Amino acid sequence: LKERSERNKQAEVDALVSSGGSIRDTYALLWKQQMERRRQLAQLGSATGVYKTLVKYLVGVPQVLLDFIRQINDDDGPMEEQRERYGPPLYSLTKMVIAIRVFLTLLWERYDTFKLSKDQMNLLSEAAIVYTSEFERFVTFISDVFANSPFFISADTAGILWSRDNEEYKEIIVQAGRTYEISLMVESENSYIAWDFSLMQGKISMDIGFSVEYINASGEKTLILPYRRYEADQGNFSTLMAGNYKLVWDNSYSTFFKKTLRYKVDCIAPVVEPDPEPEPLN
């Protein structure tokens, strides 16, 4: 969904540019898209109920990170504070370099009929030097700001978190001509079964069949998710009945190739929303 959303946003920008949209129009569109991303992140951080549970259990996002996402992307949050505090100096530098470029463009078009005086050349040279030094100073300063910001983590810390998250996944080799199955005993309806899997790819692109079925007490099977071949998939569904649900990865159609499957499966109990606290009597 995220990749499709980003492709749509890029297509929107490309269409504007192709139709002759101005730089101002393009900037306005890019700014609008960025604000939409921030709103979506803030909504993710404010998620409740089943959706919040799926985000936490399937994607592996802890509550503290959901709170962080909501707060940092709030209209009055740290990101907006950074923009208001450090944006104006950058805007001034941008206006300055645009003025220099416009001047040089006009000068180039009239190069044969218009020559700069020595004072004008000195002024242009000084403007370029001022822009270069001020921009370098701003980049150094803003790098220090973000390097010491409490809402950023180092690459080492990110690597540790990534490794910890990967520990939740399991790997299994599904031999050629074989299947691999996981049975989940669901104790109550309205539970959520969620999965996330992918194949470890080599030089040849691989896929594997996947389906989900329900087996009742008498052994009768009901197909929940029809069979289809995937390179990777992530999904979930709400159970209508308690009982045994089986997730099946099928490599029986392959004669020679074994598949290395990396997966995570969860059965999430129904989410019970707490009753709202009564309003205090005045």
Secondary structure, 3 states (H helix, E strand, C coil): CHHHHHHHHHHHHHHHHHCCCCHHHHHHHHHHHHHHHHHHHHHHHCCCHHHHHHHHHCCCCCHHHHHHHHHHCCCCCHHHHHHHHHHHHHHHHHHHHHHHHHHHHHHHHCCCCCCCCHHHHHHHHHHHHHHHHHHHHHHHHHHHHHHCCCCCCCHHHHHHHHHHHHCCCEEEEECCCCEEEEEEEECCCCCEEEEEEEECCCCCCCCEEEEEEEECCCCCEEEEEEEEEECEEEEEEECCCCEEEEEEEECCCCCCCCEEEEEEEEEECCCCCCCCCCCCCC
